[in-house]
Amino acid sequence: MRIANTVSDSIVDGPGLRFTVFTQGCPHRCPGCHNPGTHDPAGGREVSVAELAAELSGNPLTDGLTLSGGEPFCQAAECAALARIARERGLNVWAYTGYTYERLLAGEVPDALALLEQVAAGQVDVNDALLKLKMEPFEELGFAKLDSHRGLRQGVAEVIYGAGKTPEQIARIVDAMRSGGQDTILITRMSAKAAAAIDPAHPFTYYEMGRIGIVGSLPSPDGSGKVVVATGGTSDMPVAEEAALTAEALGNEVVRLYDVGVAGLHRLLSHLEELMSANVIIAIAGMEGALASVIGGLADCPVIAVPTSIGYGACFHGLSSLLSMLNSCASGVSVVNIDNGFGAGYLASMINHMGGKQK
């Protein structure tokens, strides 16, 4: 494993007299880090677990092993092996990490559970801890109850619905979620005024057409295939962008096919390759809503139909396209609510991840 240094007889890294290993390499870049020299994963020096175990035995008065860094969980397997040796010698084990406990338990970090088992020192089983965390209550903000463990229960963190919330409320929720370790935060139905209230210290992008705000960077796609988002017309694009950005924020590769409605069927047929290679398709249309049925008759994957409120008087603000899509004769077509791009994007992501995340 790669380390920056070791310190014998430390009295500041945990209870009693401790042997501290400062691992090399850290992805977090936390503001104010007191060990910035440990960030570079290529820095430091290589050392074997056996060599560290020998150093650990150097002082019979040592009370415990502390794993610091750097980020110990970037080398979780090696740290777990060293911690296991320490435990066998009757020593307690501490680990300092920039990851939240929830992220470690969720399996985002390779071999994290092995190291957690050793750190637990037999006091709590990791699976019991996971169950307890899933049942943890919310964080009370006064005006909102932040479901900070939703990502652990459902696989996706809480999404902020911006409509009806003040800019100040949205900003405070974002601050709380970032403080809780949430890397990517999705905000739907967000106004430009609310976007301007986000703390400039947060990495933030506002997408005006889709009324979507994303704090943090978009994750790399890890779904099992592509999500195609198709619209009947250009006027449907705001709903389409809400769907597409939602799917991208949840780790999906999205292909956009806009203005391919049935009034010019040749436009849709020119994209047969994209439709045939999709893992799930979101079909978005107003007026008579025929696009979903046509795509449903061409594709061999699930089709999520989104009726929009686009159209003239008798469309009844999207009711006509909703009823048409509900009565589709094409198999494999499901329907979400009028203008519900977020719901379509979320469902598409669930379908695209049913086989598990791609490594």
LINNORBEL-V935855 format. One record per backbone hydrogen bond with DSSP energy under -1.0 kcal/mol. NH is the residue of the N-H (numbers start at 1). CO is the residue of the C=O. If there is no record, write none. Layout:
NH_CO, NH_CO
This chain:
3_45, 4_22, 5_22, 7_20, 10_18, 18_10, 19_64, 20_7, 21_66, 22_5, 23_68, 24_2, 25_38, 26_39, 33_30, 38_35, 39_36, 43_40, 45_3, 47_1, 52_48, 53_49, 54_50, 55_51, 56_52, 57_53, 58_55, 62_59, 63_17, 64_17, 65_92, 66_19, 67_94, 68_21, 71_25, 74_71, 75_72, 79_75, 80_76, 81_77, 82_78, 83_79, 84_80, 85_81, 86_82, 87_83, 88_84, 89_85, 90_87, 91_86, 92_63, 94_65, 96_67, 104_100, 105_101, 106_102, 107_104, 108_103, 112_109, 115_111, 116_112, 117_113, 118_114, 119_115, 120_116, 123_120, 129_125, 130_126, 131_127, 132_128, 133_129, 134_130, 135_131, 136_133, 139_146, 141_144, 146_139, 148_146, 150_147, 153_149, 154_150, 155_151, 160_186, 162_188, 165_162, 170_166, 171_167, 172_168, 173_169, 174_170, 175_171, 176_172, 177_173, 178_174, 179_175, 180_176, 181_178, 182_177, 185_215, 187_213, 188_160, 190_211, 195_191, 196_192, 198_195, 202_199, 205_214, 207_212, 212_207, 213_187, 214_205, 215_185, 216_203, 222_251, 224_352, 227_253, 228_280, 229_255, 230_282, 231_257, 232_284, 236_233, 237_234, 240_236, 241_237, 242_238, 243_239, 244_240, 245_241, 246_242, 247_243, 248_244, 249_245, 250_246, 251_248, 252_247, 255_227, 257_229, 260_231, 261_232, 264_261, 267_264, 269_265, 270_266, 271_268, 272_269, 275_271, 276_272, 277_273, 279_226, 280_226, 281_302, 282_228, 283_304, 284_230, 285_306, 287_310, 289_286, 294_290, 295_291, 296_292, 297_293, 298_295, 299_295, 303_332, 304_281, 305_334, 306_283, 308_285, 315_312, 316_313, 319_316, 320_315, 322_318, 323_319, 324_320, 325_321, 326_322, 327_323, 328_325, 334_303, 336_305, 339_307, 340_337, 341_339, 344_340, 345_341, 346_342, 347_343, 348_344, 349_345, 350_346, 351_347, 352_348, 354_351, 356_353, 358_222
